[in-house]
C-alpha cells in the first residue's frame, strides 16, 4: 500500500467513472489527495468552461469517504504538484496511458520515486457522453 496518492480531474457532471477511479485509488493508498481543475484551467486546455462550477465540484469530492483531501489544480504540471504534495503514487484513467504526454510524465515521476497506476476506463460513461445525451434531449424537448 502506498502512503500518499494523487489524482486529478475536472469532475464535471460527476459520474460512476469518476467514483470508480477514486475508490480504486483510495484502496491502494493511506491518504488520497484529489486535484480538481479550476474553471480557468479547464477553459485554457479544453477550450470550454465546465458546466458545474469549481466550488460545487469541490463540495462533491469532499463529501466522498474515499477522498482525504481536495486541492485546486491551477496547472496541469504534475511535477509541480509533486513538489507541493510529495505523493508516492499517481493515479489516472488508462484512456491517457499510451499518450506521449503521459509516457514522459511516467518517466519523470519514476525519477522522483513515484509510481504511476492506470485504471481501466469505465465503459459507457464519460462526461462527454453525458453532455451529448443532455444536448440530445434538450434539442428534442420542444418536439
ROMARNU-816706 format. One record per atom (N, C-alpha, C, CB): residue number from 1; residue in three letters; atom name; x, y, z. Coordinates in steps of 0.05 Angstrom, whole numbers. Glycine has a CB too. Layout:
<mitis>
   seq   type   atom        u        v        w
   NUM    ALA     CA        X        Y        Z
...
</mitis>
This chain:
<mitis>
   seq   type   atom        u        v        w
     1    UNK      N       17      -24        0
     1    UNK     CA        0        0        0
     1    UNK      C       18       25        0
     1    UNK     CB      -19        0       25
     2    UNK      N       10       44      -16
     2    UNK     CA       24       70      -18
     2    UNK      C       16       88        5
     2    UNK     CB       20       83      -45
     3    UNK      N       33      107       12
     3    UNK     CA       27      126       33
     3    UNK      C        9      148       23
     3    UNK     CB       53      138       45
     4    UNK      N       18      163        3
     4    UNK     CA        3      186       -7
     4    UNK      C       -2      182      -37
     4    UNK     CB       17      213       -2
     5    UNK      N      -28      182      -44
     5    UNK     CA      -36      180      -72
     5    UNK      C      -46      207      -82
     5    UNK     CB      -57      158      -76
     6    UNK      N      -43      211     -108
     6    UNK     CA      -52      236     -120
     6    UNK      C      -66      230     -147
     6    UNK     CB      -29      256     -124
     7    UNK      N      -88      242     -151
     7    UNK     CA     -102      241     -177
     7    UNK      C     -115      268     -182
     7    UNK     CB     -123      218     -178
     8    UNK      N     -121      272     -208
     8    UNK     CA     -133      298     -215
     8    UNK      C     -156      294     -235
     8    UNK     CB     -112      317     -226
     9    UNK      N     -172      314     -238
     9    UNK     CA     -193      313     -258
     9    UNK      C     -209      338     -257
     9    UNK     CB     -210      289     -255
    10    UNK      N     -227      341     -276
    10    UNK     CA     -246      363     -277
    10    UNK      C     -269      356     -258
    10    UNK     CB     -256      369     -306
    11    UNK      N     -278      331     -260
    11    UNK     CA     -300      321     -244
    11    UNK      C     -326      337     -249
    11    UNK     CB     -294      322     -214
    12    UNK      N     -329      344     -275
    12    UNK     CA     -353      358     -284
    12    UNK      C     -375      337     -288
    12    UNK     CB     -348      375     -310
    13    UNK      N     -399      343     -281
    13    UNK     CA     -421      323     -283
    13    UNK      C     -412      297     -271
    13    UNK     CB     -430      320     -312
    14    UNK      N     -406      297     -245
    14    UNK     CA     -395      274     -231
    14    UNK      C     -411      248     -237
    14    UNK     CB     -394      279     -201
    15    UNK      N     -396      227     -244
    15    UNK     CA     -409      202     -252
    15    UNK      C     -394      178     -241
    15    UNK     CB     -412      200     -283
    16    UNK      N     -404      154     -247
    16    UNK     CA     -393      130     -235
    16    UNK      C     -364      125     -244
    16    UNK     CB     -411      107     -243
    17    UNK      N     -357      134     -268
    17    UNK     CA     -329      131     -276
    17    UNK      C     -310      146     -258
    17    UNK     CB     -325      141     -305
    18    UNK      N     -318      170     -250
    18    UNK     CA     -302      186     -231
    18    UNK      C     -300      170     -204
    18    UNK     CB     -314      214     -226
    19    UNK      N     -324      161     -195
    19    UNK     CA     -325      147     -169
    19    UNK      C     -308      122     -170
    19    UNK     CB     -353      140     -162
    20    UNK      N     -308      107     -192
    20    UNK     CA     -292       83     -194
    20    UNK      C     -263       88     -191
    20    UNK     CB     -297       69     -221
    21    UNK      N     -253      109     -204
    21    UNK     CA     -224      115     -202
    21    UNK      C     -217      123     -174
    21    UNK     CB     -217      138     -222
    22    UNK      N     -234      140     -161
    22    UNK     CA     -228      149     -134
    22    UNK      C     -228      126     -114
    22    UNK     CB     -248      171     -126
    23    UNK      N     -247      108     -116
    23    UNK     CA     -249       85      -98
    23    UNK      C     -225       66     -102
    23    UNK     CB     -275       70     -102
    24    UNK      N     -218       61     -127
    24    UNK     CA     -195       43     -133
    24    UNK      C     -169       56     -123
    24    UNK     CB     -194       37     -163
    25    UNK      N     -167       82     -126
    25    UNK     CA     -143       96     -117
    25    UNK      C     -141       95      -87
    25    UNK     CB     -143      126     -126
    26    UNK      N     -162      100      -73
    26    UNK     CA     -162      100      -44
    26    UNK      C     -155       73      -33
    26    UNK     CB     -189      110      -32
    27    UNK      N     -164       52      -47
    27    UNK     CA     -158       24      -38
    27    UNK      C     -128       18      -39
    27    UNK     CB     -173        5      -55
    28    UNK      N     -112       35      -53
    28    UNK     CA      -84       30      -56
    28    UNK      C      -66       50      -40
    28    UNK     CB      -76       30      -84
    29    UNK      N      -78       68      -25
    29    UNK     CA      -61       87      -10
    29    UNK      C      -75       95       16
    29    UNK     CB      -57      112      -28
    30    UNK      N      -58      104       35
    30    UNK     CA      -68      112       61
    30    UNK      C      -83      139       58
    30    UNK     CB      -45      115       81
    31    UNK      N      -71      157       43
    31    UNK     CA      -83      184       40
    31    UNK      C      -86      190       10
    31    UNK     CB      -65      206       54
    32    UNK      N     -110      198        2
    32    UNK     CA     -115      204      -26
    32    UNK      C     -120      234      -28
    32    UNK     CB     -139      188      -37
    33    UNK      N     -103      247      -43
    33    UNK     CA     -106      276      -50
    33    UNK      C     -117      278      -78
    33    UNK     CB      -78      291      -47
    34    UNK      N     -138      293      -81
    34    UNK     CA     -151      296     -107
    34    UNK      C     -149      326     -116
    34    UNK     CB     -181      288     -106
    35    UNK      N     -136      330     -138
    35    UNK     CA     -134      356     -150
    35    UNK      C     -158      360     -169
    35    UNK     CB     -107      360     -165
    36    UNK      N     -173      381     -165
    36    UNK     CA     -196      387     -182
    36    UNK      C     -189      412     -199
    36    UNK     CB     -222      391     -166
    37    UNK      N     -191      409     -225
    37    UNK     CA     -182      431     -243
    37    UNK      C     -200      455     -239
    37    UNK     CB     -184      421     -272
    38    UNK      N     -186      478     -237
    38    UNK     CA     -201      504     -235
    38    UNK      C     -216      509     -260
    38    UNK     CB     -181      527     -228
    39    UNK      N     -236      526     -258
    39    UNK     CA     -252      533     -282
    39    UNK      C     -233      546     -303
    39    UNK     CB     -275      553     -275
    40    UNK      N     -215      563     -294
    40    UNK     CA     -197      576     -313
    40    UNK      C     -179      556     -327
    40    UNK     CB     -180      597     -298
    41    UNK      N     -169      536     -313
    41    UNK     CA     -152      516     -325
    41    UNK      C     -167      499     -345
    41    UNK     CB     -140      497     -303
    42    UNK      N     -191      492     -339
    42    UNK     CA     -208      476     -358
    42    UNK      C     -212      492     -383
    42    UNK     CB     -235      468     -345
    43    UNK      N     -219      517     -380
    43    UNK     CA     -224      535     -403
    43    UNK      C     -198      537     -420
    43    UNK     CB     -233      563     -393
    44    UNK      N     -175      538     -406
    44    UNK     CA     -150      541     -420
    44    UNK      C     -143      516     -437
    44    UNK     CB     -127      546     -401
    45    UNK      N     -146      492     -426
    45    UNK     CA     -137      469     -441
    45    UNK      C     -159      453     -455
    45    UNK     CB     -122      450     -423
    46    UNK      N     -184      457     -447
    46    UNK     CA     -206      444     -462
    46    UNK      C     -221      463     -480
    46    UNK     CB     -225      431     -442
    47    UNK      N     -215      489     -477
    47    UNK     CA     -228      510     -493
    47    UNK      C     -258      512     -488
    47    UNK     CB     -223      504     -522
    48    UNK      N     -266      503     -464
    48    UNK     CA     -294      506     -456
    48    UNK      C     -295      506     -425
    48    UNK     CB     -313      485     -468
    49    UNK      N     -314      519     -414
    49    UNK     CA     -317      520     -385
    49    UNK      C     -332      495     -376
    49    UNK     CB     -332      546     -376
    50    UNK      N     -327      486     -352
    50    UNK     CA     -343      464     -341
    50    UNK      C     -372      473     -336
    50    UNK     CB     -330      454     -314
    51    UNK      N     -390      454     -336
    51    UNK     CA     -418      460     -331
    51    UNK      C     -422      466     -301
    51    UNK     CB     -436      437     -340
    52    UNK      N     -409      449     -284
    52    UNK     CA     -412      452     -255
    52    UNK      C     -388      470     -245
    52    UNK     CB     -412      424     -241
    53    UNK      N     -394      491     -230
    53    UNK     CA     -373      509     -221
    53    UNK      C     -355      495     -201
    53    UNK     CB     -386      534     -208
    54    UNK      N     -331      506     -199
    54    UNK     CA     -310      494     -182
    54    UNK      C     -319      489     -154
    54    UNK     CB     -286      513     -182
    55    UNK      N     -331      508     -141
    55    UNK     CA     -339      504     -113
    55    UNK      C     -357      480     -109
    55    UNK     CB     -352      530     -102
    56    UNK      N     -375      476     -128
    56    UNK     CA     -393      453     -126
    56    UNK      C     -379      427     -131
    56    UNK     CB     -417      456     -145
    57    UNK      N     -360      427     -149
    57    UNK     CA     -344      403     -155
    57    UNK      C     -327      395     -131
    57    UNK     CB     -326      406     -180
    58    UNK      N     -317      416     -117
    58    UNK     CA     -301      411      -93
    58    UNK      C     -319      399      -71
    58    UNK     CB     -288      437      -83
    59    UNK      N     -343      411      -68
    59    UNK     CA     -362      401      -47
    59    UNK      C     -368      371      -52
    59    UNK     CB     -388      417      -48
    60    UNK      N     -373      364      -77
    60    UNK     CA     -379      336      -83
    60    UNK      C     -356      318      -75
    60    UNK     CB     -385      332     -113
    61    UNK      N     -332      325      -83
    61    UNK     CA     -308      309      -76
    61    UNK      C     -303      307      -46
    61    UNK     CB     -284      321      -90
    62    UNK      N     -306      329      -32
    62    UNK     CA     -302      329       -3
    62    UNK      C     -322      311       12
    62    UNK     CB     -304      357        8
    63    UNK      N     -345      307        0
    63    UNK     CA     -366      290       12
    63    UNK      C     -361      260       10
    63    UNK     CB     -393      297        0
    64    UNK      N     -341      253       -6
    64    UNK     CA     -335      225      -11
    64    UNK      C     -316      213       10
    64    UNK     CB     -323      221      -38
    65    UNK      N     -323      190       22
    65    UNK     CA     -306      177       42
    65    UNK      C     -279      169       30
    65    UNK     CB     -320      152       52
    66    UNK      N     -278      164        5
    66    UNK     CA     -253      155       -7
    66    UNK      C     -233      178      -13
    66    UNK     CB     -258      140      -33
    67    UNK      N     -241      203       -9
    67    UNK     CA     -224      226      -14
    67    UNK      C     -216      238       13
    67    UNK     CB     -239      247      -32
    68    UNK      N     -189      240       17
    68    UNK     CA     -179      251       42
    68    UNK      C     -175      281       41
    68    UNK     CB     -154      237       50
    69    UNK      N     -167      291       17
    69    UNK     CA     -160      319       15
    69    UNK      C     -166      328      -14
    69    UNK     CB     -130      325       22
    70    UNK      N     -179      351      -17
    70    UNK     CA     -184      362      -43
    70    UNK      C     -168      388      -46
    70    UNK     CB     -215      368      -47
    71    UNK      N     -154      390      -68
    71    UNK     CA     -138      414      -74
    71    UNK      C     -146      424     -102
    71    UNK     CB     -108      408      -72
    72    UNK      N     -143      450     -106
    72    UNK     CA     -149      462     -132
    72    UNK      C     -125      459     -150
    72    UNK     CB     -158      491     -130
    73    UNK      N     -129      448     -173
    73    UNK     CA     -107      445     -193
    73    UNK      C     -108      469     -212
    73    UNK     CB     -110      418     -209
    74    UNK      N      -88      486     -209
    74    UNK     CA      -86      510     -226
    74    UNK      C      -68      506     -250
    74    UNK     CB      -75      534     -210
    75    UNK      N      -53      483     -251
    75    UNK     CA      -35      477     -272
    75    UNK      C      -36      447     -277
    75    UNK     CB       -5      486     -265
    76    UNK      N      -33      439     -302
    76    UNK     CA      -33      410     -308
    76    UNK      C       -5      397     -303
    76    UNK     CB      -41      405     -337
    77    UNK      N       14      413     -294
    77    UNK     CA       41      404     -288
    77    UNK      C       42      386     -263
    77    UNK     CB       60      428     -285
    78    UNK      N       43      360     -267
    78    UNK     CA       42      341     -244
    78    UNK      C       68      342     -228
    78    UNK     CB       38      313     -255
    79    UNK      N       90      351     -240
    79    UNK     CA      115      353     -225
    79    UNK      C      113      375     -205
    79    UNK     CB      139      358     -245
    80    UNK      N      101      397     -212
    80    UNK     CA       96      419     -193
    80    UNK      C       78      409     -170
    80    UNK     CB       83      444     -207
    81    UNK      N       58      393     -177
    81    UNK     CA       41      382     -156
    81    UNK      C       57      364     -138
    81    UNK     CB       17      367     -169
    82    UNK      N       75      348     -149
    82    UNK     CA       91      330     -133
    82    UNK      C      109      346     -114
    82    UNK     CB      109      312     -151
    83    UNK      N      120      368     -124
    83    UNK     CA      137      385     -107
    83    UNK      C      121      396      -83
    83    UNK     CB      149      408     -124
    84    UNK      N       96      400      -87
    84    UNK     CA       79      411      -65
    84    UNK      C       69      389      -47
    84    UNK     CB       55      425      -76
    85    UNK      N       60      366      -57
    85    UNK     CA       46      346      -41
    85    UNK      C       62      321      -36
    85    UNK     CB       21      338      -55
    86    UNK      N       85      317      -50
    86    UNK     CA      103      295      -45
    86    UNK      C       89      267      -44
    86    UNK     CB      118      299      -19
    87    UNK      N       71      263      -63
    87    UNK     CA       57      237      -65
    87    UNK      C       77      216      -75
    87    UNK     CB       33      239      -83
    88    UNK      N       71      191      -69
    88    UNK     CA       88      169      -78
    88    UNK      C       75      152      -99
    88    UNK     CB       97      152      -55
    89    UNK      N       50      159     -106
    89    UNK     CA       36      145     -129
    89    UNK      C       17      165     -142
    89    UNK     CB       21      120     -119
    90    UNK      N       16      163     -168
    90    UNK     CA       -2      180     -184
    90    UNK      C      -21      161     -198
    90    UNK     CB       14      197     -205
    91    UNK      N      -47      167     -195
    91    UNK     CA      -68      150     -207
    91    UNK      C      -81      165     -230
    91    UNK     CB      -90      143     -186
    92    UNK      N      -88      150     -251
    92    UNK     CA     -102      162     -274
    92    UNK      C     -117      140     -289
    92    UNK     CB      -81      175     -293
    93    UNK      N     -137      149     -304
    93    UNK     CA     -151      131     -322
    93    UNK      C     -133      122     -345
    93    UNK     CB     -177      143     -332
    94    UNK      N     -137       98     -355
    94    UNK     CA     -119       88     -376
    94    UNK      C     -125       99     -404
    94    UNK     CB     -121       58     -376
    95    UNK      N     -145      117     -406
    95    UNK     CA     -150      129     -432
    95    UNK      C     -127      147     -441
    95    UNK     CB     -176      145     -431
    96    UNK      N     -109      154     -423
    96    UNK     CA      -86      171     -429
    96    UNK      C      -60      155     -429
    96    UNK     CB      -84      193     -410
    97    UNK      N      -61      129     -421
    97    UNK     CA      -37      114     -415
    97    UNK      C      -16      114     -438
    97    UNK     CB      -45       86     -410
    98    UNK      N      -24      111     -462
    98    UNK     CA       -5      109     -484
    98    UNK      C        1      135     -498
    98    UNK     CB      -15       90     -504
    99    UNK      N       -8      157     -487
    99    UNK     CA       -2      183     -499
    99    UNK      C       27      191     -493
    99    UNK     CB      -22      205     -489
   100    UNK      N       39      207     -510
   100    UNK     CA       67      215     -506
   100    UNK      C       69      232     -481
   100    UNK     CB       76      232     -530
   101    UNK      N       49      249     -476
   101    UNK     CA       49      266     -452
   101    UNK      C       52      249     -427
   101    UNK     CB       24      283     -450
   102    UNK      N       36      227     -425
   102    UNK     CA       36      211     -401
   102    UNK      C       60      192     -400
   102    UNK     CB       11      194     -399
   103    UNK      N       70      184     -423
   103    UNK     CA       95      168     -424
   103    UNK      C      118      184     -412
   103    UNK     CB      101      159     -453
   104    UNK      N      120      209     -420
   104    UNK     CA      140      227     -410
   104    UNK      C      136      232     -380
   104    UNK     CB      140      254     -425
   105    UNK      N      111      235     -372
   105    UNK     CA      106      240     -344
   105    UNK      C      113      217     -326
   105    UNK     CB       76      247     -340
   106    UNK      N      107      193     -335
   106    UNK     CA      113      168     -320
   106    UNK      C      143      167     -315
   106    UNK     CB      104      143     -335
   107    UNK      N      160      173     -335
   107    UNK     CA      189      173     -332
   107    UNK      C      197      194     -311
   107    UNK     CB      203      178     -359
   108    UNK      N      187      218     -313
   108    UNK     CA      194      240     -295
   108    UNK      C      186      233     -266
   108    UNK     CB      181      266     -303
   109    UNK      N      163      221     -263
   109    UNK     CA      154      213     -236
   109    UNK      C      171      190     -225
   109    UNK     CB      124      205     -237
   110    UNK      N      177      171     -242
   110    UNK     CA      195      149     -233
   110    UNK      C      222      159     -223
   110    UNK     CB      199      129     -256
   111    UNK      N      232      180     -236
   111    UNK     CA      258      191     -228
   111    UNK      C      256      203     -200
   111    UNK     CB      266      213     -248
   112    UNK      N      232      209     -191
   112    UNK     CA      227      220     -164
   112    UNK      C      217      199     -145
   112    UNK     CB      207      243     -166
   113    UNK      N      217      174     -154
   113    UNK     CA      208      152     -137
   113    UNK      C      177      149     -135
   113    UNK     CB      218      156     -109
   114    UNK      N      163      160     -155
   114    UNK     CA      134      159     -155
   114    UNK      C      124      138     -175
   114    UNK     CB      123      187     -162
   115    UNK      N      107      121     -166
   115    UNK     CA       95      101     -183
   115    UNK      C       71      113     -198
   115    UNK     CB       85       76     -166
   116    UNK      N       65      102     -221
   116    UNK     CA       41      110     -236
   116    UNK      C       23       86     -239
   116    UNK     CB       49      122     -264
   117    UNK      N       -2       89     -232
   117    UNK     CA      -22       68     -234
   117    UNK      C      -44       78     -251
   117    UNK     CB      -32       59     -205
   118    UNK      N      -50       62     -272
   118    UNK     CA      -72       69     -290
   118    UNK      C      -95       50     -287
   118    UNK     CB      -62       69     -320
   119    UNK      N     -119       61     -284
   119    UNK     CA     -143       44     -281
   119    UNK      C     -158       43     -307
   119    UNK     CB     -160       55     -258
   120    UNK      N     -172       21     -312
   120    UNK     CA     -188       18     -336
   120    UNK      C     -210       39     -338
   120    UNK     CB     -199      -10     -338
   121    UNK      N     -214       49     -361
   121    UNK     CA     -235       67     -367
   121    UNK      C     -262       54     -362
   121    UNK     CB     -234       78     -397
   122    UNK      N     -281       68     -350
   122    UNK     CA     -307       56     -345
   122    UNK      C     -324       58     -371
   122    UNK     CB     -322       71     -321
   123    UNK      N     -328       36     -383
   123    UNK     CA     -342       35     -409
   123    UNK      C     -370       47     -407
   123    UNK     CB     -344        6     -419
   124    UNK      N     -377       63     -427
   124    UNK     CA     -403       74     -429
   124    UNK      C     -409       98     -412
   124    UNK     CB     -423       53     -423
   125    UNK      N     -389      108     -398
   125    UNK     CA     -393      130     -380
   125    UNK      C     -371      151     -384
   125    UNK     CB     -395      121     -350
   126    UNK      N     -378      175     -391
   126    UNK     CA     -359      197     -392
   126    UNK      C     -375      223     -391
   126    UNK     CB     -342      196     -418
   127    UNK      N     -362      244     -383
   127    UNK     CA     -375      270     -382
   127    UNK      C     -384      278     -410
   127    UNK     CB     -356      291     -370
   128    UNK      N     -367      272     -430
   128    UNK     CA     -374      279     -458
   128    UNK      C     -399      265     -467
   128    UNK     CB     -350      271     -477
   129    UNK      N     -401      239     -460
   129    UNK     CA     -426      224     -469
   129    UNK      C     -450      234     -453
   129    UNK     CB     -422      194     -464
   130    UNK      N     -447      242     -428
   130    UNK     CA     -469      253     -413
   130    UNK      C     -478      279     -425
   130    UNK     CB     -461      257     -384
   131    UNK      N     -459      296     -433
   131    UNK     CA     -466      322     -445
   131    UNK      C     -481      317     -471
   131    UNK     CB     -441      339     -450
   132    UNK      N     -472      298     -487
   132    UNK     CA     -485      292     -513
   132    UNK      C     -514      283     -508
   132    UNK     CB     -470      270     -528
   133    UNK      N     -518      266     -488
   133    UNK     CA     -545      257     -482
   133    UNK      C     -563      281     -473
   133    UNK     CB     -545      236     -460
   134    UNK      N     -552      298     -457
   134    UNK     CA     -567      322     -447
   134    UNK      C     -574      340     -471
   134    UNK     CB     -550      338     -426
   135    UNK      N     -554      345     -488
   135    UNK     CA     -560      363     -511
   135    UNK      C     -580      350     -530
   135    UNK     CB     -533      369     -526
   136    UNK      N     -579      324     -532
   136    UNK     CA     -598      310     -549
   136    UNK      C     -626      313     -539
   136    UNK     CB     -591      280     -552
   137    UNK      N     -630      309     -513
   137    UNK     CA     -656      312     -500
   137    UNK      C     -666      341     -502
   137    UNK     CB     -655      302     -471
   138    UNK      N     -647      359     -497
   138    UNK     CA     -655      388     -498
   138    UNK      C     -663      395     -527
   138    UNK     CB     -632      406     -489
   139    UNK      N     -650      384     -546
   139    UNK     CA     -656      390     -574
   139    UNK      C     -684      380     -582
   139    UNK     CB     -636      378     -593
   140    UNK      N     -692      358     -569
   140    UNK     CA     -718      346     -574
   140    UNK      C     -740      355     -555
   140    UNK     CB     -716      316     -574
   141    UNK      N     -733      372     -535
   141    UNK     CA     -752      380     -515
   141    UNK      C     -776      395     -526
   141    UNK     CB     -737      397     -494
   142    UNK      N     -772      409     -547
   142    UNK     CA     -793      425     -558
   142    UNK      C     -811      409     -577
   142    UNK     CB     -782      448     -573
   143    UNK      N     -803      384     -583
   143    UNK     CA     -819      368     -602
   143    UNK      C     -844      356     -590
   143    UNK     CB     -802      346     -612
</mitis>
